[in-house]
Amino acid sequence: MHAFLHHHAHQYYVLDDPQIPDAEYDRVFKLLQALEAQHPELLTPDSPTQRVIGAVMDGLSPVRHAIPMLSIRTETDTEASGAENFDARIRKELELADDAPPVEYVAELKFDGLAMSLRYENRILVQAATRGDGETGEDVTHNIRTIHQIPLKLPADAPPLLEVRGEVYMRRDEFEAMNERQREKIAAGAKGEKTFVNPRNAAAGAVRQLDSKIAAQRPLSFFAYSLGEVAEGVVFESHWQALQTLKSWGFPVSDGTRQARGATELVAYHRRIAAERDQLPFDIDGVVYKVSSFALQKRLGFVTREPRWAVAHKYPAQEQMTTVLAIDIQVGRTGKLTPVAKLAPVFVGGVTVTNATLHNEGEAQRKDVRVGDTVIVRRAGDVIPEVVGVVLEKRPDDVSEPLNIYKRLSGQCPECQSAIAKEEDEADWRCTGGLFCPAQRKQAILHFAQRRALEIEGLGDKLVDQLVDGGVIKTLPDLYRLGLTSLATLDRMAEKSAKNILAALEKSKQTTLNRFLYGLGIRQIGEATARDLAKHFGSLDAIMDATEEQLLEVNDVGPIVAHSLRTFFEQPHNREVMEQLRAVGITWEEGEPAVRAPQTLSGKTFVLTGTFPTLSRDQAKDMLEAAGAKVSGSVSKKTSYVVAGADAGSKLDKATELGVTVIDEAQMLALLASGAPSISSAA
Ligand code: IVH
């Protein structure tokens, strides 16, 4: 146990690289404490329970604290009774009668960062030191000076000697942004860069950097929460008063800090903060209660290194360790395939967790999570539990191969057996089954029914949930097979509304090809693309049978869109759905395929000005664009031609000034016909 605790304390305190969750360390620590309590003969001076571990890093100079930096006793009872127990102990120590007034406390957040002592001499910051073992810390002044929130100079009413203690931490959003930058650096091939597991480790790593330039790039913050050595003659009555004064001298004091009278208000504070915990911009692992009066603090005194007048009241840990029993692949509403770790049940973040997302194949591979591994699971608030990392030390010999989704699924969606696909630049594998895939049914139906698609009024998500969950509807054509009886038996569905739905369905059958195409919810096919496709090909069959090359001829259709369309229509299931939709009576007017004009004017820029003899400006614009030209609103040196009609204005002057060729409507039409200028002289 000693070796285990020494090792992990070293990983945590010295290397800033913990390999196990804090809760696991605490658990073993407490086991050892209990064992030593029962068998005092086992207690040795070098036991991890006998000192707070922390060593001075090579390169940072040691700093002896004028007044030791204490730790706080932890109340492990995470229920409200933790606060009541503390208050009862205080009242007993102070020998207060039952009817004596409630004790005044200060309730604070327990920030999850690292403790720091700031020393000001003659109102100038001269030293910042980590806690270290409580007696001796490390000089990190060069890094702490980079924290903007920490005053470098104090106002004139501050005493000539002042030590302020508090917590250096990193905000969660800053942490995420920083990790994102780290990932980019790593992707760009930077050596020696890594991402961080959580804000606390990132903050600890930054504070103990030898190079303050690196620390300055890590977005650190600070909250003051107590005093160290203070010039003689400076007297505060209470902790609350001290905090208010620190604030007035420019120190950040958390606005979560409150005065609380007696156990009742402590309990209320604990409850309120528990509810707000996930909305805070930074991590906390509990709250801290402190007797406010310094006179009472003095009477209460200390037990070894811990003051009797303060306690840390923890919340359930948001990280725990457990083992991976299997890795499943789940199909989401949009066809996204998500690897999910099936876990040995573990109590974390207040609930028992048996599943944790691995996000995507790349994440699973980066974290190298395998079946059989011991992992750290995190669940904060209502967020889906996730695997933070693997405890590699505990990896068994018979661990599974790294995750390879394609191999695992033999290339097939586990729900519908359609082909799975992954675009080059995308992180996610997806099922190409679309409409046919049961996992994607609800989403597909809602998309199909929306106003800009088939516009089936009244078919909202509540109804779709019931229809799909009840097995009434499996594919889109089933919608059109609904009868009054099957609808009217649903929850909260009167005969009148059932009739309305049927009428809406009937009405939706007469549609347009572009609405229909958009309604299919094919990846990458938005409304505009659907319109272009419908216009270009004229009929559904032509689109279904188009080769990628033919698809690429359509305006704004690039390789990704073309590929997505091909993949969709190559699935026999999807073709079957098309047949059935036509069979149930969905129709639209098919048009002739548009004949694409030869792009004779591509690369040329035109500016139109004045009134033309036969064409409107819009007509002229359409014709030019159809031939591949660009039509711009202003004349520049890059303009190829200015087409001038009657009453042309300043654009014509500009063209003359810049020496741009000016033509009239007839010359423009000739240009469109031949693709080459038939101009003898500039007009
Ligand atoms: S007071 C004598 N207040 O918790 C009391 N500590 O073991 C000295 N911490 O290392 C500490 N938030 O880093 C205090 N509001 C708070 C705190 C806090 C976090 C940390 C501190 C210390 C540990 C106590």
Residues whose N, C-alpha, C, O or C-beta is under 5 A from the ligand:
A	BS01	IVH	L70 S71 I72 E108 L109 K110 F111 L114 A115 E167 Y225 V288 P307
